[in-house]
């Protein structure tokens, strides 16, 4: 008799016709030596949307959900196979800023470098606008932007008005986004980058 599988993160149906991971015993403990890359992406997507424990640490995923079609593993796997997934990360909001839905129409695979470049680090800046931090020494708003090509932060100046500091950041972010756009093979991603940081 087949044992009924438990739902993954309360909603996911693992209908894989194969074992999605392999484990071996090492030192009296079970150690995973392989996991299906399609299953890993699928399970992590569900975790981000439906695990309260995960959302307590990553609050930006509050309110996110996966379309019913993708609650079934085989449906997500069939889509993922057609995408440039190897070495890339699943993204839901580059094409549509602020998007909370994981679906075939909203998701794409992008490089980790690009994904990091597009992240809105709200928790780190507090109430200040994007790209702005408060510099205690000068008692002014400091604008800085991380250059994804050098991996270093670029200092853009000190400003009395946080809005002016943000505008300095926005201009530089747009320049870097356009540079990123020139490297993309997917025209949808290139267009999203060219228009994301326009005034």
Residue frames as qw, qx, qy, qz and C-alpha x, y, z in Angstrom:
[[0.000, 0.890, 0.457, 0.000, 0.00, 0.00, 0.00],
 [0.399, 0.477, -0.032, 0.782, 1.35, 3.41, -0.91],
 [0.342, -0.529, -0.463, 0.623, 1.86, 5.72, 2.00],
 [0.156, 0.906, 0.330, 0.215, 0.11, 9.07, 1.54],
 [0.519, 0.192, -0.148, 0.820, 2.63, 11.88, 1.31],
 [0.214, -0.714, -0.400, 0.533, 2.39, 14.82, 3.68],
 [0.327, 0.899, 0.208, 0.204, 1.76, 18.21, 2.10],
 [0.602, 0.085, -0.103, 0.787, 4.89, 20.33, 1.66],
 [0.082, -0.028, -0.215, 0.973, 4.57, 23.47, 3.80],
 [0.311, 0.366, 0.611, -0.629, 0.88, 22.78, 4.15],
 [0.561, 0.606, 0.078, -0.558, -0.05, 23.22, 0.47],
 [0.281, 0.590, -0.654, -0.380, 2.44, 21.51, -1.83],
 [0.947, 0.069, 0.246, -0.197, 1.79, 18.15, -3.47],
 [0.115, -0.593, 0.746, 0.280, 4.97, 16.21, -4.19],
 [0.890, 0.284, 0.231, -0.272, 3.89, 14.01, -7.08],
 [0.171, 0.676, -0.683, -0.216, 7.44, 13.22, -8.26],
 [0.972, 0.088, -0.123, -0.182, 7.78, 9.73, -9.69],
 [0.723, 0.291, -0.439, 0.446, 11.26, 9.46, -8.20],
 [0.601, -0.590, -0.307, 0.443, 13.09, 10.10, -4.94],
 [0.187, 0.941, 0.045, 0.278, 13.79, 13.86, -4.67],
 [0.112, -0.821, 0.517, -0.215, 16.80, 13.33, -2.42],
 [0.867, 0.079, -0.471, 0.139, 19.34, 10.71, -1.52],
 [0.414, -0.776, 0.361, -0.309, 20.75, 10.13, 1.95],
 [0.735, 0.194, -0.613, 0.217, 23.49, 7.97, 3.39],
 [0.714, -0.689, -0.118, 0.031, 24.34, 7.02, 6.96],
 [0.515, 0.527, -0.361, 0.572, 27.47, 8.69, 8.25],
 [0.124, 0.253, -0.613, 0.738, 28.60, 8.45, 11.87],
 [0.028, -0.374, -0.860, 0.347, 25.23, 7.11, 12.89],
 [0.237, 0.591, 0.261, -0.725, 23.43, 10.05, 11.31],
 [0.579, 0.577, 0.544, 0.189, 21.54, 10.44, 8.06],
 [0.182, -0.555, 0.221, 0.781, 23.33, 12.78, 5.66],
 [0.627, 0.705, 0.273, -0.189, 21.84, 14.14, 2.44],
 [0.521, -0.289, 0.508, 0.622, 24.21, 13.70, -0.47],
 [0.073, 0.129, 0.590, 0.793, 21.93, 14.81, -3.31],
 [0.278, 0.553, 0.569, -0.541, 18.69, 16.70, -3.79],
 [0.413, 0.561, 0.593, 0.404, 16.68, 17.30, -6.96],
 [0.203, -0.083, 0.010, 0.976, 17.34, 20.92, -8.04],
 [0.276, -0.394, -0.493, -0.725, 13.75, 21.28, -9.26],
 [0.573, -0.573, -0.586, 0.013, 12.36, 20.08, -5.96],
 [0.468, -0.294, -0.303, 0.776, 14.70, 22.36, -3.98],
 [0.001, 0.119, 0.174, 0.978, 13.51, 25.46, -5.85],
 [0.451, -0.451, -0.568, -0.520, 9.88, 24.42, -5.52],
 [0.610, -0.501, -0.562, 0.246, 10.06, 23.62, -1.82],
 [0.359, -0.205, -0.209, 0.886, 11.94, 26.83, -1.02],
 [0.152, -0.289, -0.334, -0.884, 9.36, 28.86, -2.92],
 [0.570, -0.534, -0.560, -0.278, 6.60, 27.30, -0.82],
 [0.584, -0.361, -0.452, 0.569, 8.59, 27.86, 2.34],
 [0.176, 0.051, -0.019, 0.983, 8.93, 31.58, 1.61],
 [0.352, -0.322, -0.350, -0.806, 5.18, 31.90, 1.15],
 [0.729, -0.409, -0.382, -0.395, 3.71, 29.53, 3.73],
 [0.692, -0.178, -0.532, 0.455, 6.21, 29.10, 6.58],
 [0.301, -0.927, -0.140, -0.173, 5.46, 31.49, 9.45],
 [0.727, -0.533, 0.130, 0.413, 8.86, 30.74, 10.96],
 [0.588, 0.204, 0.321, 0.714, 10.58, 31.73, 7.71],
 [0.079, 0.771, 0.315, 0.548, 8.54, 34.92, 7.41],
 [0.523, -0.828, -0.127, 0.156, 9.42, 35.95, 10.95],
 [0.602, -0.393, 0.274, 0.638, 13.02, 36.24, 9.75],
 [0.204, 0.046, 0.514, 0.832, 12.24, 37.47, 6.23],
 [0.227, 0.536, 0.545, -0.603, 9.26, 39.79, 6.69],
 [0.228, 0.407, -0.361, -0.808, 9.27, 40.96, 3.06],
 [0.187, -0.036, -0.910, -0.368, 7.59, 37.66, 2.10],
 [0.227, 0.353, 0.703, -0.575, 4.48, 38.37, 4.18],
 [0.520, 0.568, 0.186, -0.610, 1.44, 38.22, 1.92],
 [0.244, 0.447, -0.723, -0.466, 3.21, 36.29, -0.83],
 [0.779, 0.080, 0.540, -0.307, 1.53, 33.25, -2.33],
 [0.139, -0.212, 0.845, 0.470, 1.91, 30.63, -5.05],
 [0.621, 0.142, -0.251, -0.729, -0.74, 30.14, -7.72],
 [0.841, -0.101, 0.415, -0.332, -2.69, 26.85, -7.25],
 [0.836, 0.494, -0.230, -0.063, -1.19, 25.42, -10.44],
 [0.401, 0.585, -0.613, 0.348, 2.24, 25.44, -8.83],
 [0.641, -0.467, 0.447, -0.414, 1.07, 23.75, -5.64],
 [0.978, 0.088, 0.191, -0.002, 1.76, 20.56, -7.59],
 [0.479, -0.586, 0.480, 0.444, 5.47, 19.83, -7.98],
 [0.601, 0.201, 0.643, 0.430, 5.25, 18.33, -11.48],
 [0.291, 0.884, 0.340, 0.136, 3.64, 21.51, -12.84],
 [0.200, -0.930, 0.230, 0.204, 6.40, 23.71, -11.44],
 [0.608, -0.327, 0.608, 0.393, 9.06, 21.28, -12.65],
 [0.582, 0.516, 0.549, 0.305, 7.63, 21.27, -16.19],
 [0.149, 0.983, 0.081, 0.067, 7.90, 25.09, -16.25],
 [0.420, -0.798, 0.366, 0.230, 11.35, 25.24, -14.67],
 [0.748, -0.003, 0.541, 0.385, 12.84, 22.82, -17.20],
 [0.489, 0.708, 0.362, 0.360, 12.08, 25.35, -19.94],
 [0.113, -0.992, 0.037, -0.052, 13.85, 28.18, -18.11],
 [0.550, 0.550, -0.451, 0.438, 17.57, 29.15, -17.85],
 [0.687, -0.691, -0.061, -0.217, 17.66, 27.94, -14.25],
 [0.885, -0.079, -0.199, 0.414, 21.15, 26.49, -13.85],
 [0.508, -0.006, -0.193, 0.839, 23.24, 28.70, -11.59],
 [0.109, -0.395, -0.134, -0.902, 20.42, 31.24, -11.34],
 [0.044, 0.200, 0.729, -0.653, 17.83, 32.25, -8.75],
 [0.018, -0.604, -0.749, -0.270, 14.04, 32.31, -8.95],
 [0.055, -0.150, -0.193, 0.968, 12.68, 35.87, -8.88],
 [0.100, 0.621, 0.777, -0.003, 9.06, 37.08, -8.70],
 [0.006, -0.891, -0.337, 0.305, 9.28, 40.88, -8.75],
 [0.333, -0.318, 0.361, 0.811, 11.88, 42.12, -11.22],
 [0.095, 0.337, 0.682, 0.642, 9.33, 42.07, -14.04],
 [0.319, -0.711, -0.405, -0.478, 6.61, 43.52, -11.81],
 [0.168, 0.321, -0.534, 0.764, 7.87, 45.61, -8.84],
 [0.414, -0.188, 0.448, -0.770, 6.11, 44.80, -5.58],
 [0.737, 0.002, -0.514, -0.439, 4.61, 41.59, -6.94],
 [0.486, -0.381, 0.654, -0.437, 3.58, 39.04, -4.30],
 [0.906, 0.179, 0.207, -0.322, 2.56, 36.19, -6.60],
 [0.264, -0.389, 0.822, 0.320, 4.69, 33.26, -7.74],
 [0.750, 0.466, 0.385, -0.268, 3.36, 32.18, -11.14],
 [0.704, 0.194, 0.460, 0.505, 4.54, 31.29, -14.67],
 [0.287, 0.838, 0.282, 0.370, 3.66, 34.84, -15.77],
 [0.227, -0.958, 0.105, -0.143, 5.55, 36.69, -13.04],
 [0.716, -0.558, 0.367, 0.202, 8.60, 34.53, -12.31],
 [0.655, 0.684, -0.309, 0.091, 11.95, 34.40, -14.07],
 [0.862, -0.316, -0.008, 0.397, 15.42, 33.09, -13.32],
 [0.225, 0.929, -0.186, 0.228, 18.18, 35.66, -12.87],
 [0.625, 0.287, -0.520, 0.508, 21.80, 35.65, -11.74],
 [0.560, -0.587, -0.452, 0.372, 22.51, 36.00, -8.02],
 [0.349, -0.107, -0.005, 0.931, 24.41, 39.22, -8.78],
 [0.166, -0.351, -0.385, -0.838, 21.38, 40.79, -10.44],
 [0.537, -0.579, -0.600, -0.125, 19.04, 39.50, -7.75],
 [0.529, -0.440, -0.341, 0.641, 21.17, 41.10, -5.04],
 [0.186, 0.074, 0.164, 0.966, 21.38, 44.35, -7.00],
 [0.306, -0.432, -0.464, -0.710, 17.57, 44.61, -7.11],
 [0.477, -0.455, -0.708, 0.252, 16.95, 43.83, -3.43],
 [0.198, -0.741, -0.030, -0.641, 15.24, 46.55, -1.40],
 [0.520, -0.069, -0.677, 0.516, 16.98, 46.44, 1.99],
 [0.323, -0.720, -0.231, -0.570, 14.18, 48.16, 3.89],
 [0.766, -0.572, -0.266, 0.123, 15.11, 46.74, 7.29],
 [0.692, -0.087, -0.090, 0.711, 18.60, 48.24, 7.10],
 [0.199, 0.358, 0.108, 0.906, 17.57, 51.82, 6.31],
 [0.030, -0.404, -0.622, 0.670, 14.70, 52.30, 8.76],
 [0.281, 0.782, 0.462, -0.310, 12.47, 55.24, 7.82],
 [0.063, -0.630, 0.360, 0.685, 14.96, 56.78, 5.39],
 [0.738, 0.559, -0.085, -0.370, 14.49, 56.58, 1.59],
 [0.956, 0.145, 0.132, 0.217, 16.31, 53.97, -0.49],
 [0.673, 0.471, -0.094, 0.563, 20.05, 54.48, -0.75],
 [0.064, -0.750, 0.195, -0.628, 20.19, 56.80, 2.28],
 [0.701, -0.350, -0.521, 0.338, 21.71, 56.33, 5.71],
 [0.255, -0.952, -0.010, -0.169, 22.15, 58.77, 8.59],
 [0.675, 0.295, -0.363, 0.570, 25.80, 59.72, 9.17],
 [0.534, -0.760, -0.321, 0.186, 26.17, 60.61, 12.86],
 [0.592, -0.242, 0.025, 0.769, 29.59, 62.23, 12.52],
 [0.127, 0.116, 0.286, 0.943, 28.47, 64.89, 10.04],
 [0.262, 0.450, 0.606, -0.601, 24.83, 64.80, 11.17],
 [0.417, 0.436, -0.311, -0.734, 23.79, 64.53, 7.53],
 [0.890, 0.238, 0.315, -0.229, 22.13, 62.07, 5.21],
 [0.199, -0.509, 0.730, 0.411, 24.65, 59.95, 3.34],
 [0.830, 0.423, 0.000, -0.363, 23.92, 58.53, -0.10],
 [0.189, -0.480, 0.827, 0.224, 25.70, 55.41, -1.28],
 [0.859, 0.313, -0.058, -0.402, 25.13, 52.74, -3.90],
 [0.676, -0.301, 0.650, 0.172, 26.60, 49.28, -4.25],
 [0.436, 0.590, -0.498, -0.463, 28.26, 48.75, -7.61],
 [0.941, -0.016, 0.287, -0.179, 27.47, 45.15, -8.65],
 [0.784, 0.566, -0.208, 0.151, 30.42, 45.08, -11.05],
 [0.257, 0.601, -0.579, 0.487, 33.07, 45.99, -8.45],
 [0.665, -0.367, -0.638, 0.124, 31.23, 44.60, -5.42],
 [0.358, -0.157, -0.382, 0.837, 31.99, 47.82, -3.54],
 [0.010, -0.847, -0.495, 0.193, 29.84, 50.66, -2.21],
 [0.365, 0.407, 0.150, 0.824, 30.22, 54.00, -3.92],
 [0.172, -0.567, -0.426, 0.684, 29.97, 57.10, -1.71],
 [0.248, 0.622, 0.520, 0.531, 27.71, 59.66, -3.43],
 [0.079, 0.454, -0.099, 0.882, 27.86, 62.50, -0.91],
 [0.141, -0.377, -0.704, 0.585, 26.31, 64.02, 2.21],
 [0.120, -0.470, -0.443, -0.754, 23.00, 65.86, 2.04],
 [0.199, -0.053, 0.480, -0.853, 20.88, 67.89, 4.44],
 [0.713, 0.141, 0.061, -0.684, 17.69, 66.73, 2.76],
 [0.563, -0.100, 0.820, 0.008, 17.13, 62.94, 2.64],
 [0.688, 0.617, 0.336, -0.182, 15.14, 63.41, -0.60],
 [0.323, 0.850, -0.389, -0.152, 18.23, 64.91, -2.29],
 [0.307, -0.469, 0.828, 0.016, 20.34, 62.01, -1.04],
 [0.685, 0.244, 0.673, -0.131, 17.81, 59.55, -2.44],
 [0.594, 0.777, 0.038, -0.207, 17.82, 61.32, -5.83],
 [0.064, 0.743, -0.654, -0.127, 21.60, 61.01, -6.02],
 [0.473, -0.161, 0.864, -0.060, 21.26, 57.29, -5.28],
 [0.695, 0.497, 0.456, -0.249, 18.46, 56.88, -7.84],
 [0.453, 0.811, -0.275, -0.248, 20.50, 58.42, -10.66],
 [0.028, -0.566, 0.822, 0.054, 23.48, 56.15, -9.98],
 [0.573, 0.057, 0.792, -0.204, 21.26, 53.09, -9.53],
 [0.685, 0.634, 0.197, -0.300, 19.66, 53.81, -12.90],
 [0.295, 0.756, -0.554, -0.188, 23.08, 54.05, -14.58],
 [0.220, -0.347, 0.909, -0.067, 24.12, 50.71, -13.12],
 [0.658, 0.295, 0.616, -0.317, 20.77, 49.12, -14.01],
 [0.619, 0.718, -0.101, -0.301, 21.21, 50.20, -17.64],
 [0.109, 0.614, -0.778, -0.078, 24.68, 48.64, -17.65],
 [0.452, -0.048, 0.865, -0.212, 23.13, 45.43, -16.33],
 [0.683, 0.515, 0.296, -0.424, 20.44, 45.63, -19.02],
 [0.433, 0.697, -0.485, -0.302, 23.05, 45.52, -21.78],
 [0.038, -0.381, 0.923, -0.042, 24.16, 42.11, -20.49],
 [0.603, 0.134, 0.645, -0.450, 20.72, 40.48, -20.53],
 [0.015, -0.017, 0.854, 0.521, 19.53, 38.01, -23.17],
 [0.010, 0.594, 0.803, -0.050, 15.91, 38.21, -22.02],
 [0.082, 0.435, 0.220, 0.869, 14.36, 41.44, -23.40],
 [0.493, -0.722, -0.410, -0.261, 11.80, 41.48, -20.58],
 [0.683, -0.514, -0.198, 0.479, 14.55, 41.71, -17.97],
 [0.433, 0.110, 0.139, 0.884, 16.46, 44.33, -19.96],
 [0.136, -0.612, -0.352, -0.695, 13.35, 46.51, -20.24],
 [0.614, -0.703, -0.358, 0.000, 12.57, 46.12, -16.54],
 [0.653, -0.324, -0.096, 0.678, 16.08, 47.25, -15.64],
 [0.277, 0.275, 0.228, 0.892, 16.01, 50.28, -17.93],
 [0.278, -0.599, -0.326, -0.677, 12.73, 51.53, -16.50],
 [0.619, -0.482, -0.578, 0.223, 12.91, 50.52, -12.80],
 [0.465, -0.498, -0.254, 0.686, 14.85, 53.51, -11.53],
 [0.183, 0.498, 0.323, 0.784, 13.57, 56.27, -13.79],
 [0.033, 0.002, 0.364, -0.931, 12.48, 59.49, -12.03]]
